[in-house]
Amino acid sequence: DPNNPLTTAKVALGKLLYHETGMGLSPMHAESEGTFSCASCHFASAGFQAGRLQGISDGGIGFGVNGEGRQPNPNYMEAELDVQPIRSPTALNVAYQEVMLWNGQFGAKGLNAGTESQWTAGTPKEKNFLGYEGVETQAIAAQDVHRLEIPMDFLEQTGYKAMFDLAYPNIPANERYTKEYSGLAIAAYERTLLANQAPWQRWLRGEQNAMTDQE
């Protein structure tokens, strides 16, 4: 997305925020505060998707090795769980997508250009009016959908405020520490998640020693 150029500082910030359970500050029950993040349902060793058929963010307990052990908290009613209706899409290779989610609802460009009448106010789809591509729009909207917050006291106590300053030196301070810019950082990190380092891919790019003779 030309509106979200990648920088080292922005990607570094996004990588930490993507995995930051400390952002889980709006759970349905206080006992779950700080127990979920983007990575709860998009876990690296599970292929950047959920390690179970339905990812559970707020309201999940346990995890296992790759997320396969995450289960609903018995103190939550079913309607209170932040559980994905179908398997979470992988965050891997999303750099090649103009729109996001299985139904393609996120993103102001590509296939979604001209569908503004469907970007309903008061729903996550209204974030399309910010004008970003799907990866950025989804990362921004997901923070509200999945009960993630970035209050200033949290940013100051954890050192994230300084990282926002490095990532967005030209953004006014009254706009910088918002979910729009945390979402842009998360999207920048996600755009670096590419499945392009397999030995045969490196061999195709000319690395003659990337594969053994047997391979």
Residue pairs with C-beta under 8 A, 6 or more apart in sequence:
1 132
1 133
1 135
1 136
1 187
3 131
3 132
3 133
3 136
4 132
4 133
4 136
4 184
4 187
4 188
6 188
6 191
6 192
7 167
7 188
9 163
9 166
9 167
10 167
10 168
10 184
10 185
10 188
11 185
11 188
11 189
11 192
12 163
12 167
13 160
13 163
13 164
13 166
13 167
13 185
13 189
14 184
14 185
14 186
14 187
14 188
14 189
14 190
15 189
16 160
16 163
17 23
17 38
17 150
17 160
17 182
17 185
17 186
17 189
18 37
18 38
18 39
18 42
18 186
18 189
18 190
19 37
19 38
19 39
20 37
21 34
21 35
21 36
21 37
22 34
22 154
22 158
23 37
23 143
23 148
23 149
23 150
23 154
24 32
24 33
24 34
24 35
24 36
24 37
24 57
24 58
24 147
24 148
25 33
25 34
25 147
25 148
25 149
25 151
25 154
26 58
26 147
26 148
26 149
27 33
27 35
27 36
27 58
27 59
27 147
28 58
28 59
28 76
28 80
28 82
28 147
29 59
29 73
29 75
29 76
29 80
31 73
31 75
32 58
32 59
32 73
32 76
35 58
35 60
35 61
36 57
36 58
36 60
36 82
36 146
36 147
37 57
37 148
38 91
38 142
38 146
38 148
38 186
40 50
40 55
40 56
40 57
40 60
40 67
40 70
41 49
41 50
41 55
41 56
41 57
41 67
41 84
41 88
42 48
42 49
42 50
42 55
42 88
42 90
42 91
43 49
43 50
43 51
43 66
43 67
45 65
45 66
46 66
46 67
46 68
47 90
47 92
48 90
48 91
48 92
48 193
49 55
49 87
49 88
49 89
49 90
49 91
49 92
50 56
50 67
50 70
50 84
50 87
50 88
51 64
51 65
51 66
51 67
51 68
51 69
51 70
52 67
52 68
52 70
53 87
54 83
54 84
54 85
54 86
54 87
55 67
55 70
55 83
55 84
55 87
55 88
56 70
56 71
56 72
56 81
56 82
56 83
56 84
57 82
57 83
57 146
57 147
58 81
58 82
58 146
58 147
59 72
59 73
59 76
59 80
59 81
59 82
59 83
60 70
60 71
60 72
60 73
60 81
60 82
60 83
61 70
61 71
61 72
61 73
62 69
62 70
62 71
63 69
63 70
64 70
72 78
72 81
72 83
73 81
82 145
82 146
82 147
86 102
89 100
89 101
89 102
91 190
91 193
92 193
92 194
92 195
93 193
93 194
93 195
94 100
94 134
94 135
94 190
94 191
94 193
95 135
95 190
95 191
95 192
95 193
95 194
97 134
97 135
98 107
98 109
98 110
98 111
98 112
98 133
98 134
99 105
99 106
99 107
99 110
99 111
99 112
99 133
99 134
100 106
100 107
100 134
100 135
100 137
100 138
101 134
101 138
104 111
104 112
104 134
105 112
105 124
105 125
106 112
106 124
106 125
106 127
106 128
106 134
106 137
106 138
106 141
107 128
107 132
107 133
107 134
107 135
107 137
107 138
108 128
108 129
108 130
108 131
108 132
108 133
108 137
109 133
110 133
110 134
112 128
112 134
116 128
116 129
118 125
119 125
119 126
119 128
119 129
120 126
124 141
124 142
124 144
124 145
125 141
127 137
127 140
127 141
128 137
130 136
130 137
130 140
130 180
132 140
132 184
132 187
135 187
135 190
135 191
136 183
136 184
136 187
138 187
139 183
139 184
139 186
139 187
139 190
140 179
140 180
140 183
140 184
140 187
141 183
142 148
142 183
143 149
143 150
143 179
143 182
143 183
144 179
150 160
150 177
150 178
150 179
150 182
152 161
152 177
154 160
155 161
155 164
155 177
161 177
164 176
164 177
164 181
164 182
164 185
165 176
167 181
167 185
168 176
168 181
171 181
175 181
199 210
199 211
199 215
200 210
200 211
200 215
202 210
203 210
203 211
